[in-house]
Amino acid sequence: MAQRAFPNPYADYNKSLAEGYFDSAGRVSIAVLYLHLYDVFGDPAYLQMAHGYVKQSLNSLSKHSITFLCGDGGPLAAAAVVHHKMNNEKQAEECITRLIHLNKIDPHAPSEMLYGRMGYISALLFVNKNFGEEKIPQSHIQQAKKLAGIQNHLMTSSSFCLQVSHAKLHNLVKPSVDYVCRLKFPSGNYPPCVDDSRDLLVHWCHGAPGVIYMLLQAYKVFREERYLNDAYQCADVIWQYGLLKKGYGLCHGTAGNAYAFLSLYNLTQDAKYLYRACKFAEWCLDYGEHGCRTPDTPFSLFEGMAGTIYFLADLLVPTKARFPAFEL
């Protein structure tokens, strides 16, 4: 047998090593996928699947992070919506109460999306959007907003429920948007962070595929053509360099890059961008045949197959497509 197998390099099972594979955020990402499939196809079986995953995720909350994507905010928000759609209003209210109380867990959380206060606000807005009413009080959202300064969310239509004043949009948000615009490389791409001069990454989490959403919102809010022109340049960069060797996922994969085309299509109604999204979808339909790397979490929403399926389902009704847990 030893001649027919590679030596096993992995440590034997222990709980601490396994937690990274079976955490609550991983389960809830699959729940969000099934919730989306239920919304698209109306099949109650998908809602039941979502319920099973949120039930598991609530049994293993991390109690150290508040965000939608990487913490306890996501499981609680998704569970509230699933219970609401199943008419389990008592359980939904319990989840909302726990979600509201999360704000006390980490008073020193940073302000960004994946691990910070903006990620918590995303969970709050996810609940209000899916309930179609103000289940999370505006006073609580305002309290959380004080530590959050992410331009894209501050400029979206949801910013009206965040109550960002006209003066703040022009005096605080717009200058920071313009600062990001000045970081653009000659190629039309953007650096992954300030002071990084490497023009290498074309991912939603690093580069043009993420910046394009800020540019489109800036164009909607401030009506300056230069923002739209920069967004067009982002789209060209994504079209040329967006079929990623890293894989097919959302965070740093081809499906995530394709959402930029859908967002631009929904703003401009230019069929070129719907075509581009469809061609990226064709690439994704040949899943596993391009020699791409295997993600650390191959079935997850943001790295793996669940995100690709989410995108393909969104493409069935492209005018309603929204990047999950990011666009509202």
Disulfide bonds with the S-S distance in Angstrom:
none
